[in-house]
Structures are given as structure tokens and as C-alpha cells.
Amino acid sequence: MKTATIQLESLACPSCMQKIEAAVKSVDGVAADTVEVLFNSSKVKLGFNAEQVSIEEIENAIQKVGYEVKKSRVK
């Protein structure tokens, strides 16, 4: 299991957090119970199985719901 922190361009409202959380949790290979969207810092923290999904696929899921990714860090 790898962990990632994804820095977003910005979050405008709490409903944005819900959209992003739902999009990330829907990606196969993401550990849904690890997904945390941090409103004040515009970050998403999560755990994922790198054998099932890439960080790029997770970023794409966020972009498909209308939010820009600035950078990602994977450990």
C-alpha cells in the first residue's frame, strides 16, 4: 500500500470536498477508508494499491469532476 498527498489548485466550498472524495473513493485500488479531503489546505490524502491503480489515474478522476491538480507526492 502506498500513500499519496495530492495538492489541488483550490477548494471553494464543502460540496467541492464531497465531489472530490466521492470521485477518489470510486477509483478501483484506492482504499476508501483512507481518503481524506482537507479543505483549508486544498489537499487530498489517501492510500492506494499501486499494482491496481496509478497516481495519474487518481488525478484524472479528480480532474474529471472539475478540479485541477497542482502536484502529487507518493510514498
Backbone as JSON, one array per atom type, in Angstrom:
{
  "sequence": "MKTATIQLESLACPSCMQKIEAAVKSVDGVAADTVEVLFNSSKVKLGFNAEQVSIEEIENAIQKVGYEVKKSRVK",
  "N": [[0.84, -1.18, 0.0], [0.61, 2.13, -0.93], [0.96, 5.6, -0.03], [-0.48, 8.78, -0.71], [-0.29, 12.3, -1.23], [-2.17, 14.75, -2.56], [-2.0, 17.83, -3.99], [-4.3, 20.32, -4.55], [-5.55, 22.84, -6.82], [-7.44, 24.69, -5.7], [-10.05, 24.74, -3.22], [-13.36, 25.58, -3.18], [-15.7, 25.29, -1.68], [-17.58, 23.35, 0.8], [-19.11, 21.4, -0.57], [-17.54, 20.87, -2.74], [-15.52, 19.38, -1.63], [-16.91, 17.02, -1.05], [-17.56, 16.09, -3.63], [-15.01, 15.57, -4.69], [-14.05, 13.69, -2.84], [-15.87, 11.56, -3.26], [-15.29, 10.96, -5.94], [-12.6, 10.11, -5.82], [-12.79, 7.93, -4.05], [-14.21, 6.2, -5.65], [-12.46, 5.08, -7.43], [-10.99, 2.13, -8.5], [-8.79, 0.3, -6.49], [-8.1, 2.27, -4.74], [-7.96, 2.78, -1.3], [-10.78, 3.19, 0.24], [-11.4, 3.9, 2.89], [-9.27, 5.43, 3.66], [-9.28, 7.88, 2.47], [-9.04, 11.32, 2.64], [-10.11, 14.56, 2.52], [-8.81, 17.68, 2.73], [-9.97, 20.69, 3.49], [-9.02, 23.35, 4.21], [-6.31, 23.33, 3.44], [-6.42, 22.53, 0.85], [-5.91, 19.84, 0.01], [-5.68, 16.33, -0.78], [-5.54, 13.34, 0.89], [-4.57, 9.94, 0.78], [-4.64, 6.32, 0.62], [-3.41, 3.76, -1.52], [-3.41, 0.94, -3.77], [-0.72, 0.32, -5.59], [-0.37, -1.58, -7.53], [-2.79, -1.87, -8.67], [-3.75, 0.63, -9.43], [-2.68, 3.78, -10.75], [-1.09, 6.85, -9.71], [-1.63, 8.8, -11.54], [-4.06, 7.99, -12.63], [-5.73, 8.4, -10.46], [-5.48, 11.16, -10.17], [-6.65, 11.9, -12.61], [-9.33, 11.17, -12.13], [-10.04, 13.12, -10.28], [-9.74, 15.41, -11.85], [-11.71, 14.94, -13.75], [-14.06, 15.55, -12.41], [-13.88, 18.24, -12.3], [-11.74, 19.66, -11.02], [-8.5, 21.05, -10.52], [-5.28, 19.59, -10.38], [-2.36, 20.38, -8.68], [0.11, 19.25, -7.81], [1.49, 16.04, -6.93], [2.43, 13.83, -4.3], [3.95, 10.82, -3.64], [4.38, 8.13, -1.42]],
  "CA": [[0.0, 0.0, 0.0], [1.31, 3.41, -0.99], [0.17, 6.74, 0.38], [-0.29, 9.94, -1.57], [-0.86, 13.61, -0.9], [-2.42, 15.46, -3.82], [-2.25, 19.26, -3.79], [-5.24, 20.84, -5.52], [-5.47, 24.27, -7.11], [-8.17, 25.31, -4.6], [-11.38, 24.22, -2.92], [-14.19, 26.75, -2.94], [-16.81, 25.06, -0.76], [-17.67, 21.99, 1.32], [-19.64, 20.45, -1.56], [-16.38, 20.5, -3.57], [-14.86, 18.3, -0.9], [-17.71, 15.81, -1.21], [-17.4, 15.63, -5.01], [-13.66, 15.02, -4.84], [-13.98, 12.48, -2.03], [-16.62, 10.51, -3.96], [-14.56, 10.6, -7.16], [-11.39, 9.36, -5.45], [-13.21, 6.65, -3.47], [-14.77, 5.33, -6.69], [-11.37, 4.52, -8.23], [-10.55, 0.8, -8.06], [-7.42, 0.29, -5.98], [-7.99, 3.27, -3.67], [-8.52, 2.33, -0.03], [-11.79, 4.22, 0.51], [-11.39, 4.35, 4.29], [-8.11, 6.28, 3.89], [-9.43, 9.13, 1.72], [-9.3, 12.49, 3.49], [-10.01, 15.81, 1.79], [-8.52, 18.76, 3.68], [-10.49, 21.92, 2.89], [-8.19, 24.54, 4.43], [-5.03, 23.26, 2.72], [-6.7, 22.07, -0.52], [-5.16, 18.6, -0.22], [-6.34, 15.04, -0.63], [-4.61, 12.3, 1.36], [-5.18, 8.64, 0.55], [-3.82, 5.14, 0.44], [-3.83, 3.04, -2.72], [-2.63, -0.21, -4.2], [-0.02, 0.73, -6.82], [-0.48, -2.64, -8.53], [-4.12, -1.76, -9.26], [-4.05, 1.97, -9.93], [-1.55, 4.72, -10.72], [-1.42, 8.18, -9.19], [-2.19, 9.54, -12.67], [-5.48, 7.63, -12.74], [-6.42, 9.07, -9.36], [-5.51, 12.58, -10.55], [-7.65, 12.02, -13.68], [-10.66, 11.11, -11.52], [-10.26, 14.44, -9.69], [-9.9, 16.37, -12.95], [-12.99, 14.68, -14.43], [-15.14, 16.23, -11.69], [-13.72, 19.68, -12.46], [-10.75, 20.28, -10.15], [-7.13, 20.98, -11.03], [-4.24, 19.06, -9.51], [-1.1, 21.11, -8.8], [1.2, 18.28, -7.72], [1.22, 14.88, -6.08], [3.59, 13.21, -3.66], [3.65, 9.43, -3.32], [5.37, 7.46, -0.55]],
  "C": [[0.89, 1.24, 0.0], [0.38, 4.49, -0.46], [0.49, 7.91, -0.54], [-0.91, 11.17, -0.94], [-0.97, 14.35, -2.22], [-2.79, 16.89, -3.49], [-3.16, 19.74, -4.92], [-5.03, 22.33, -5.71], [-6.18, 25.05, -6.0], [-9.49, 24.59, -4.4], [-12.23, 25.4, -2.52], [-15.26, 26.53, -1.87], [-16.84, 23.61, -0.27], [-18.22, 20.98, 0.32], [-18.54, 20.02, -2.54], [-15.66, 19.32, -2.93], [-15.59, 16.99, -1.12], [-17.58, 15.23, -2.61], [-16.05, 14.94, -5.2], [-13.54, 13.71, -4.06], [-14.69, 11.32, -2.73], [-15.88, 10.03, -5.2], [-13.35, 9.73, -6.84], [-11.77, 7.98, -4.9], [-13.72, 5.68, -4.53], [-13.7, 4.66, -7.56], [-10.96, 3.17, -7.65], [-9.08, 0.85, -7.64], [-7.18, 1.32, -4.9], [-8.65, 2.69, -2.43], [-9.48, 3.42, 0.46], [-11.74, 4.76, 1.94], [-10.2, 5.25, 4.62], [-8.25, 7.66, 3.26], [-9.83, 10.25, 2.67], [-9.07, 13.74, 2.66], [-9.89, 16.93, 2.82], [-8.87, 20.1, 3.05], [-9.51, 23.09, 3.0], [-6.87, 24.52, 3.67], [-5.18, 22.78, 1.28], [-5.89, 20.83, -0.88], [-6.08, 17.39, -0.09], [-5.26, 14.06, -0.19], [-5.32, 10.97, 1.21], [-4.15, 7.53, 0.51], [-4.32, 4.4, -0.79], [-2.89, 1.9, -3.02], [-2.02, 0.12, -5.55], [-0.04, -0.35, -7.9], [-1.82, -2.58, -9.25], [-4.37, -0.42, -9.95], [-2.8, 2.85, -9.82], [-2.02, 6.06, -10.15], [-2.05, 9.03, -10.3], [-3.68, 9.24, -12.84], [-6.3, 8.29, -11.64], [-6.55, 10.57, -9.66], [-6.57, 12.81, -11.64], [-9.07, 12.0, -13.13], [-11.02, 12.46, -10.89], [-10.53, 15.47, -10.79], [-11.23, 16.18, -13.68], [-14.17, 15.33, -13.71], [-14.9, 17.74, -11.59], [-12.69, 20.38, -11.59], [-9.34, 20.05, -10.66], [-6.17, 20.47, -9.96], [-2.97, 19.86, -9.75], [0.08, 20.15, -8.8], [0.78, 17.14, -6.79], [2.52, 14.38, -5.51], [3.18, 11.82, -3.22], [4.77, 8.87, -2.46], [5.11, 5.98, -0.58]]
}
